[in-house]
């Protein structure tokens, strides 16, 4: 599997949902990793068709 970092964002805490524009991504499988200031993280996979 080929892994490449495409983008990195730093956000402040907010009650608003996070929306990420993926329109410019090629079709394929992608992973998104969210990491808190306390260094806990969650990884989710999504498929762009």
Phi and psi in degrees as GROMACS dihedral restraints (atoms count N, CA, C in turn):
[ dihedral_restraints ]
;  ai    aj    ak    al  type     phi  dphi    fc
    3     4     5     6     1   -88.7    20    10
    4     5     6     7     1   127.8    20    10
    6     7     8     9     1  -121.4    20    10
    7     8     9    10     1   130.1    20    10
    9    10    11    12     1  -143.7    20    10
   10    11    12    13     1   132.2    20    10
   12    13    14    15     1   -76.1    20    10
   13    14    15    16     1   124.2    20    10
   15    16    17    18     1   -97.3    20    10
   16    17    18    19     1   -31.4    20    10
   18    19    20    21     1  -162.4    20    10
   19    20    21    22     1   154.7    20    10
   21    22    23    24     1  -139.9    20    10
   22    23    24    25     1   129.4    20    10
   24    25    26    27     1  -122.2    20    10
   25    26    27    28     1   144.6    20    10
   27    28    29    30     1  -117.6    20    10
   28    29    30    31     1   121.4    20    10
   30    31    32    33     1  -123.3    20    10
   31    32    33    34     1   152.8    20    10
   33    34    35    36     1   -90.4    20    10
   34    35    36    37     1   162.1    20    10
   36    37    38    39     1   -62.3    20    10
   37    38    39    40     1   138.2    20    10
   39    40    41    42     1  -154.7    20    10
   40    41    42    43     1   151.6    20    10
   42    43    44    45     1   -83.6    20    10
   43    44    45    46     1   -13.3    20    10
   45    46    47    48     1   -74.9    20    10
   46    47    48    49     1   141.0    20    10
   48    49    50    51     1   -63.9    20    10
   49    50    51    52     1   147.0    20    10
   51    52    53    54     1   -88.8    20    10
   52    53    54    55     1   128.2    20    10
   54    55    56    57     1  -120.2    20    10
   55    56    57    58     1   129.7    20    10
   57    58    59    60     1  -116.7    20    10
   58    59    60    61     1   124.7    20    10
   60    61    62    63     1   -77.5    20    10
   61    62    63    64     1   119.3    20    10
   63    64    65    66     1  -113.9    20    10
   64    65    66    67     1    12.8    20    10
   66    67    68    69     1   -60.1    20    10
   67    68    69    70     1   -31.8    20    10
   69    70    71    72     1   -86.5    20    10
   70    71    72    73     1    -2.6    20    10
   72    73    74    75     1   -79.6    20    10
   73    74    75    76     1   143.7    20    10
   75    76    77    78     1   -71.2    20    10
   76    77    78    79     1   159.1    20    10
   78    79    80    81     1   -60.2    20    10
   79    80    81    82     1   139.7    20    10
   81    82    83    84     1   158.3    20    10
   82    83    84    85     1  -174.2    20    10
   84    85    86    87     1   -95.3    20    10
   85    86    87    88     1   136.4    20    10
   87    88    89    90     1  -135.1    20    10
   88    89    90    91     1   155.0    20    10
   90    91    92    93     1  -121.3    20    10
   91    92    93    94     1   144.4    20    10
   93    94    95    96     1  -124.5    20    10
   94    95    96    97     1   132.5    20    10
   96    97    98    99     1  -117.0    20    10
   97    98    99   100     1   126.2    20    10
   99   100   101   102     1  -110.0    20    10
  100   101   102   103     1   127.3    20    10
  102   103   104   105     1  -125.6    20    10
  103   104   105   106     1   132.6    20    10
  105   106   107   108     1   -85.6    20    10
  106   107   108   109     1   171.1    20    10
  108   109   110   111     1   -62.7    20    10
  109   110   111   112     1   -25.8    20    10
  111   112   113   114     1   -83.2    20    10
  112   113   114   115     1     5.4    20    10
  114   115   116   117     1    71.4    20    10
  115   116   117   118     1    15.6    20    10
  117   118   119   120     1   -82.9    20    10
  118   119   120   121     1   147.2    20    10
  120   121   122   123     1  -143.0    20    10
  121   122   123   124     1   161.9    20    10
  123   124   125   126     1  -137.0    20    10
  124   125   126   127     1   141.1    20    10
  126   127   128   129     1  -118.9    20    10
  127   128   129   130     1   131.9    20    10
  129   130   131   132     1  -126.6    20    10
  130   131   132   133     1   146.5    20    10
  132   133   134   135     1  -107.0    20    10
  133   134   135   136     1   142.2    20    10
  135   136   137   138     1  -139.6    20    10
  136   137   138   139     1   156.8    20    10
  138   139   140   141     1  -113.7    20    10
  139   140   141   142     1   125.0    20    10
  141   142   143   144     1   -98.1    20    10
  142   143   144   145     1   122.8    20    10
